[in-house]
């Protein structure tokens, strides 16, 4: 074994530090590639189905699925935009009335036992902050328009990466396996299969959760707005906005505290309390994308830890098949308790002469 000197240790530390710094600096790129990889993983069964049913090669099947996905995405954006464009005049009137009612409410003094709070200072501060925010919009890289441009560019990176993941993603596994010695190929293939099963379960459960949340949000919003416009919901415009926010927050809590921990925890064999803590911590530290993949990442870490513990520490086969117990003859005590049959177990057939 090669002796490690101080120079080797310092060089290894500097290389590690450089790699970590590059990962942090290029974090947006890796997040975009992660999104493209997840979508490609989700669409991979469709590519396999098209290639099998149409007798196409991988490239043609990936192109067909990719174009179909883009058309569906653009159709969804178009119809959503048309719906919003049709509803914006009605919503603008209601939001204007709600904002007017909110400002009138802020102007009223707040009476507490022993003293009165005059809200003029708070109102002027909010008005000044709003005007400063509107005047700060510019074409700089930190402005709203600059952020919109960056989002469009990263969306382009996602779309381009998605196509190549769909077309050449199947080459990643053999390429990684071939980098290792021949003796570890079978073990790496088993680990890859286990991780693939975990992420497949995660995506299927995640799609189910998204569908349930989407149905709940759409039904609740449409029902509340319809009841309000029919006059059956006695609320002011500001009350309507607050009520919608409360309903949306309640649906999010159902997702975070019950739906996701229960279904995701059971599917990935994780405790629901661990899932809740992981979701909250990842949402605080890494945002929405981190919260989305934190649970399957935790399940993958658990799977790898158990695998290497069994393989390298406990000296056990990590993927041992179930033990098949041999059939044994009954003991004499059990044989004595068996009832006697009125006919023999072996039947003799006589051949017709």
Secondary structure, 3 states (H helix, E strand, C coil): CCCCCHHHHHHHHHHHHHHHHHHHHCHHHHHHHHHHHHHHHHHHHHHHHHHHHCCCCHHHHHHHHHHHHHHHHHHHHHHHHHHHHHHHHHHHHHHHHHHHHHHHHHHCCEEECCEEECCHHHHHHHHHHHHHHHHCCCCCCCCHHHHHHHHHHHHHHHHHHHHHHHHHCHHHHHHHHHCCCHHHHHHHHHHHHHHHHHHHHHHHHHHHHHHHHHHHHHHHHHHHHHHHHCCCCCCCHHHHHHHHHHHHHHHHHHHHHHHHHHHHHHHHCCCHHHHHHHHHHHHHHCHHHHHHHHHHHHHHHHHHHHHHHHHHHCCCCCCCCCCCCCCCCCCHHHHHHCCCCCCCCCCCCCCCC
